[in-house]
Amino acid sequence: MCDITRMRSDHFEAVTNAQTESELEEARLRAMGRKGEISQRLRSLGGMDPEERKRQAPALNALKSDLQKAIARRKQELADQALAELISKESADVTLPGRPRRRGTVHPVSQTIEEVSAIFADMGFGIAEGPEIETDWHNFDALNIPPDHPARQEHDTFFVRNRDPGRQHPNVLRTHTSPVQIRALTAQGAPIRVIAPGRVYRCDYDQTHTPMFHQVEGLAIDRDITMANLKWVLEEFCRAYFEVEQAELRFRASHFPFTEPSAEVDLRCSWKDGRLTVGEGDDWMEILGSGMVHPKVLEACDVDTDIYQGFAFGIGIDRLAMLKYGIPDLRDFFDSNLQWLEHYGFSPLDVPALHSGLSR
């Protein structure tokens, strides 16, 4: 029994002093491996006399069991030590300030839509929405666009195959947001004041055109609306959007099927060293199309033209963003370039509002 006491002391000391898992495994093999001391002593029990075997067998089995538990504990201790060392080497100080370059930003187009919406909401306009896949009636017919108009040809419009085999005319990806005005006027009737921002689609692609872009169109129908009201609304919009004290507009006669009379609108500005300044200078820049709503458009929406009249206008949102924020290429809006977004993007917490400033 004295020998078992010595084995317990020796092997437990080896387990306790093991500093790595490999040293612990060596200690285990010396004790309980195939040629280990405890294993050999257990195999020798068969050659002992019964009385000696009765005394040593329980003591050897207890030693083996206790040593297995000690090895398991030491193995866990070594694993915990290794994890603690790894954590100490790879730890991060969570008290360090955040990195602004990793913060998400609002896309300039989304920012511009919010700014435009805030301006017109302050003037009493609601916001209307509609489907991007439109019927040709909403996109063309209701807007007094004749069947032979170039806009209704495949070189200018994306056509969509109909699921309904009984329908003769195909649907289209809307070429403007004017169909939203038609839907809003048909559903609500007159009087009405709404803007319709959203994505539109046309077959075009270069530095200033893309197959998908963004527009906002406005509609105001009431009893006594005139071109003077249209001019005031557009001047107030330009003054607020470009954040200047004064915005001077020039109306040029034009033609659109859905307005009569129609006018292209130019904004007084100056270009110095490639920088746009609004409200001063000797240059004029075209920014939008507008006019008084054609009576046929009102009739298509069941509005009494003897009582009501109004104006409509359309503005390119992408172009507005390019002008205000100095973005040179329209195609960059759609490249998903993170560096570009970090440079031109806006903080998600800076919500545009007239009282606090549109672009802070």
Secondary structure, DSSP 8 states (H G I E B T S, - for coil): -HHHHHHHHHHHHHHHH--SHHHHHHHHHHHHSTT-HHHHHHHGGGGS-HHHHHHHHHHHHHHHHHHHHHHHHHHHHHHHHHHHHHHHHH---TTS---GGGS--B-HHHHHHHHHHHHHHHTT-EE----SEE-HHHHTGGGT--TT-GGGSTTT--EE--S-TT-SS-EEE-SSSHHHHHHHHHHH-SSEEEEEEEEEE-S--BTTB-SEEEEEEEEEEESS--HHHHHHHHHHHHHHHTT-S---EEEEEEEETTEEEEEEEEEEEEEETTEEEET-SSEEEEEEEEEEE-HHHHHHTT--TTT-EEEEEEEEHHHHHHHHHT---GGGGGS--HHHHHHH-B-TT---BTTTBS--
